[in-house]
Amino acid sequence: QQAACADAGVVGLGRVAVVARFDAAKQGAVLGVVFHDDGRTGLAVVHPDRVQANRIPPSVLVARVLVDGRPMELRPSEPVVRVAPGPRRLEVDYTALTFVAPENVHFQHRLEGWDDAWIDAGTKRSVSYSRLPAGRFVFRVTACNNAGVWNENGAAVSLIVAPCWWQTWWFRLGAGT
């Protein structure tokens, strides 16, 4: 076994180490022995010329919305979060579901009604906003996979921040402003 791996390269992939050797007799195939950190081993043969790019965009979802540290209920049937007046901090956690290199998924997000443009979040999966005024907002997030294929639809959740009592139309009408 040592002679077979003498010209091999060792690659660490987190919990898996791969010892690979190029084999010209197998028409460009790479023969590899896979060592798992739990003691299991396996054999893999990969033809690099047959490996295809990941063309499947990741599914994107809003995982959690917190208002002042309290989780808000997200319902698929009614994607509207109603926020009490005067929130100090709004946090949104989001994710993308993919089985190919999930650590390489990149995100963009935007809070319509607050952000002027899309914000490149890189691999970060959460965002927070401080002291949102009363009004209607839509949080949108989209993601691309490890090959740069974007999910064009992404995910969205509507937010309605209720006004404080002195910001309501009936107070302003009564106050004469």
Secondary structure, DSSP 8 states (H G I E B T S, - for coil): -TTTTTT-EEEEETTEEEEEEEEGGGTTEEEEEEEETTS-EEEEEE-GGG--------EEEEEEEEETTEE---BTTB-EEEE-SS-SEEEEEEEEE-SS-GGG-EEEEEEETT-SS-EEEET--EEEEES--SEEEEEEEEEE-TT--B-SS-EEEEEEE---GGGSHHHHHHHT-
